[in-house]
């Protein structure tokens, strides 16, 4: 059996991780979670030095309390 060696082009991977398409994918996942939550939550996104990120955050007092008591954001994104 022959061994296969894969070498990634780091610059190309970095471009993919910071691309507009990847940002849209991250925002899509965050918006899907946002639809499962009630009011008082918002999505923010940013492209950093290494990759893009999207975040779901509780912004109202009621949502913050609900998230602290029930981990609603974690459950909405598919965590346990």
Residue frames as a rotation matrix with the C-alpha (Angstrom) as fourth column:
UNK 1
0.581 0.814 0.000 0.00
0.814 -0.581 0.000 0.00
0.000 0.000 -1.000 0.00
UNK 2
-0.339 -0.712 0.615 1.35
0.678 -0.638 -0.365 3.42
0.652 0.293 0.699 -0.91
UNK 3
-0.171 0.204 -0.964 1.37
0.842 -0.479 -0.250 6.33
-0.512 -0.854 -0.090 1.48
UNK 4
0.200 0.323 0.925 -0.30
0.742 -0.667 0.072 9.56
0.640 0.671 -0.373 0.43
UNK 5
-0.478 -0.391 -0.787 1.02
0.796 -0.571 -0.200 12.82
-0.371 -0.722 0.584 1.74
UNK 6
0.423 0.685 0.593 -1.26
0.802 -0.587 0.107 15.87
0.422 0.431 -0.798 1.61
UNK 7
-0.638 -0.613 -0.467 0.27
0.735 -0.665 -0.131 19.31
-0.231 -0.427 0.875 1.93
UNK 8
0.488 0.872 -0.039 -2.14
0.844 -0.483 -0.233 22.20
-0.222 0.081 -0.972 2.38
UNK 9
-0.372 -0.475 0.797 -1.49
0.623 -0.765 -0.165 25.56
0.688 0.435 0.581 0.83
UNK 10
-0.422 0.169 -0.891 -1.71
0.867 -0.212 -0.451 27.69
-0.265 -0.962 -0.057 3.98
UNK 11
-0.915 0.058 -0.400 -2.35
-0.123 -0.983 0.139 30.94
-0.385 0.176 0.906 2.16
UNK 12
-0.663 0.709 -0.240 -5.27
-0.243 0.099 0.965 29.44
0.708 0.699 0.107 0.21
UNK 13
-0.251 0.561 -0.789 -6.78
0.824 0.552 0.130 27.92
0.508 -0.617 -0.601 3.37
UNK 14
-0.658 -0.050 -0.751 -6.48
0.551 -0.713 -0.434 31.32
-0.514 -0.700 0.497 5.09
UNK 15
-0.921 0.328 -0.209 -8.27
-0.386 -0.707 0.593 32.98
0.047 0.627 0.778 2.16
UNK 16
-0.428 0.793 -0.433 -11.08
0.206 0.552 0.808 30.42
0.880 0.256 -0.400 2.34
UNK 17
-0.280 0.292 -0.914 -11.51
0.950 0.220 -0.221 30.86
0.137 -0.931 -0.339 6.10
UNK 18
-0.596 0.000 -0.803 -11.69
0.328 -0.913 -0.242 34.65
-0.733 -0.408 0.544 5.69
UNK 19
-0.929 0.196 0.314 -13.86
0.278 -0.187 0.942 34.68
0.243 0.963 0.120 2.55
UNK 20
-0.614 0.781 0.111 -17.29
-0.789 -0.613 -0.050 36.26
0.029 -0.118 0.993 2.17
UNK 21
0.005 0.612 -0.791 -18.76
-0.449 0.708 0.545 32.82
0.893 0.353 0.279 1.44
UNK 22
-0.482 -0.249 -0.840 -17.50
0.555 0.655 -0.513 31.44
0.678 -0.713 -0.177 4.75
UNK 23
-0.985 0.168 0.041 -18.88
-0.149 -0.702 -0.697 34.49
-0.088 -0.692 0.716 6.57
UNK 24
-0.277 0.935 -0.220 -22.29
-0.877 -0.153 0.455 33.82
0.392 0.319 0.863 4.98
UNK 25
-0.073 0.185 -0.980 -22.13
0.091 0.980 0.178 30.18
0.993 -0.077 -0.089 6.12
UNK 26
-0.822 -0.286 -0.493 -21.32
0.505 0.036 -0.863 31.24
0.264 -0.958 0.115 9.70
UNK 27
-0.825 0.562 0.060 -24.10
-0.554 -0.783 -0.283 33.85
-0.112 -0.267 0.957 9.66
UNK 28
-0.157 0.780 -0.605 -26.51
-0.593 0.416 0.690 31.22
0.790 0.467 0.397 8.31
UNK 29
-0.325 -0.024 -0.946 -25.80
0.537 0.818 -0.205 28.89
0.779 -0.574 -0.253 11.25
UNK 30
-0.955 -0.061 -0.291 -26.17
0.279 -0.520 -0.807 31.77
-0.102 -0.852 0.513 13.70
UNK 31
-0.633 0.769 -0.087 -29.44
-0.763 -0.601 0.237 32.92
0.130 0.216 0.968 12.10
UNK 32
-0.148 0.550 -0.822 -30.82
-0.094 0.819 0.566 29.35
0.985 0.161 -0.070 12.25
UNK 33
-0.580 -0.121 -0.806 -30.13
0.745 0.322 -0.584 29.35
0.330 -0.939 -0.096 15.99
UNK 34
-0.979 0.194 -0.071 -31.65
-0.154 -0.914 -0.375 32.82
-0.137 -0.356 0.924 16.30
UNK 35
-0.393 0.879 -0.271 -34.91
-0.597 -0.019 0.802 31.57
0.699 0.477 0.532 14.78
UNK 36
-0.127 0.295 -0.947 -35.16
0.484 0.852 0.200 28.95
0.866 -0.433 -0.251 17.53
UNK 37
-0.736 -0.211 -0.644 -34.79
0.673 -0.333 -0.660 31.64
-0.075 -0.919 0.387 20.20
UNK 38
0.409 0.905 -0.119 -37.32
0.898 -0.423 -0.126 34.27
-0.164 -0.055 -0.985 21.17
UNK 39
0.694 -0.140 0.706 -36.85
0.167 -0.923 -0.346 38.00
0.701 0.358 -0.617 21.18
UNK 40
0.906 -0.375 0.198 -33.94
-0.356 -0.421 0.834 39.61
-0.229 -0.826 -0.515 22.99
UNK 41
0.250 -0.843 0.476 -31.16
0.430 0.537 0.725 37.87
-0.867 0.023 0.497 21.06
UNK 42
0.804 -0.026 -0.594 -29.02
-0.488 -0.599 -0.635 39.15
-0.339 0.801 -0.494 18.19
UNK 43
0.636 -0.615 0.467 -26.42
0.722 0.688 -0.077 37.93
-0.274 0.386 0.881 15.71
UNK 44
0.690 -0.532 -0.491 -23.13
-0.566 -0.819 0.093 39.71
-0.451 0.214 -0.866 15.09
UNK 45
0.776 -0.480 0.408 -20.38
0.603 0.756 -0.256 38.68
-0.185 0.445 0.876 12.72
UNK 46
0.653 -0.671 -0.351 -16.80
-0.598 -0.741 0.306 39.73
-0.465 0.010 -0.885 12.11
UNK 47
0.843 -0.526 -0.114 -13.86
0.283 0.613 -0.738 38.70
0.458 0.590 0.665 9.97
UNK 48
0.825 -0.564 -0.021 -10.71
-0.173 -0.287 0.942 38.47
-0.538 -0.774 -0.334 12.05
UNK 49
0.055 -0.922 -0.382 -7.05
-0.919 -0.196 0.341 37.89
-0.389 0.333 -0.859 11.25
UNK 50
-0.823 -0.437 0.364 -7.44
-0.344 0.892 0.294 34.12
-0.453 0.117 -0.884 10.93
UNK 51
-0.758 0.634 0.154 -11.12
0.611 0.606 0.509 33.39
0.229 0.480 -0.847 10.22
UNK 52
-0.517 0.689 0.507 -14.60
-0.464 -0.724 0.511 34.81
0.719 0.029 0.695 10.25
UNK 53
-0.907 0.242 -0.344 -16.96
0.421 0.531 -0.736 34.36
0.005 -0.812 -0.583 13.20
UNK 54
-0.243 0.885 0.398 -20.65
-0.235 -0.452 0.861 34.78
0.941 0.115 0.318 13.92
UNK 55
-0.971 -0.127 -0.201 -22.03
0.174 0.200 -0.964 35.14
0.163 -0.972 -0.172 17.42
UNK 56
0.087 0.995 0.057 -25.48
0.291 -0.080 0.953 34.80
0.953 -0.066 -0.297 18.96
UNK 57
-0.893 -0.425 -0.150 -25.82
0.287 -0.280 -0.916 36.91
0.347 -0.861 0.372 22.09
UNK 58
0.157 0.904 -0.398 -28.55
0.968 -0.060 0.245 37.70
0.197 -0.424 -0.884 24.59
UNK 59
-0.656 -0.425 0.624 -29.04
0.396 -0.897 -0.195 41.47
0.643 0.119 0.757 24.68
UNK 60
0.126 0.746 0.654 -32.19
-0.443 -0.547 0.710 42.03
0.887 -0.379 0.262 26.75
UNK 61
-0.468 -0.269 0.842 -32.36
-0.881 0.068 -0.468 41.45
0.068 -0.961 -0.269 30.47
UNK 62
0.482 0.756 0.442 -35.05
-0.745 0.620 -0.247 38.78
-0.461 -0.210 0.862 30.04
UNK 63
0.825 -0.212 -0.524 -33.01
-0.288 0.640 -0.712 36.91
0.486 0.738 0.467 27.43
UNK 64
-0.225 -0.964 0.142 -29.84
-0.603 0.023 -0.797 37.06
0.766 -0.264 -0.587 29.55
UNK 65
-0.262 0.210 0.942 -31.70
-0.911 0.269 -0.313 35.62
-0.319 -0.940 0.121 32.54
UNK 66
0.784 0.619 0.039 -33.31
-0.553 0.726 -0.409 32.91
-0.282 0.299 0.912 30.41
UNK 67
0.534 -0.665 -0.523 -29.93
-0.331 0.404 -0.853 31.96
0.778 0.629 -0.005 28.92
UNK 68
-0.441 -0.722 0.533 -28.25
-0.781 0.016 -0.625 31.81
0.443 -0.691 -0.571 32.34
UNK 69
-0.078 0.508 0.858 -30.97
-0.830 0.444 -0.338 29.55
-0.553 -0.738 0.387 33.74
UNK 70
0.652 0.558 0.513 -31.55
-0.196 0.778 -0.597 27.28
-0.733 0.288 0.617 30.73
UNK 71
-0.449 -0.887 0.105 -28.53
-0.010 0.123 0.992 27.59
-0.893 0.444 -0.064 28.39
UNK 72
0.550 0.828 0.106 -30.92
0.115 0.050 -0.992 28.51
-0.827 0.558 -0.068 25.59
UNK 73
0.479 -0.432 -0.764 -28.21
-0.849 -0.449 -0.278 29.70
-0.223 0.782 -0.582 23.16
UNK 74
-0.614 -0.747 0.253 -26.20
-0.687 0.664 0.295 26.50
-0.388 0.007 -0.921 23.60
UNK 75
-0.279 0.603 0.747 -29.31
0.228 0.798 -0.559 24.41
-0.933 0.015 -0.360 23.00
UNK 76
0.686 0.595 -0.418 -30.28
-0.201 -0.397 -0.896 26.47
-0.699 0.699 -0.153 19.93
UNK 77
0.206 -0.686 -0.698 -26.92
-0.978 -0.177 -0.114 25.91
-0.045 0.706 -0.707 18.24
UNK 78
0.601 0.148 -0.785 -27.09
-0.396 0.909 -0.131 22.19
0.694 0.390 0.605 18.90
UNK 79
-0.564 -0.811 0.153 -24.98
-0.510 0.197 -0.837 21.84
0.649 -0.551 -0.525 22.02
UNK 80
-0.257 0.440 -0.861 -25.96
0.535 0.806 0.252 19.57
0.805 -0.395 -0.443 24.88
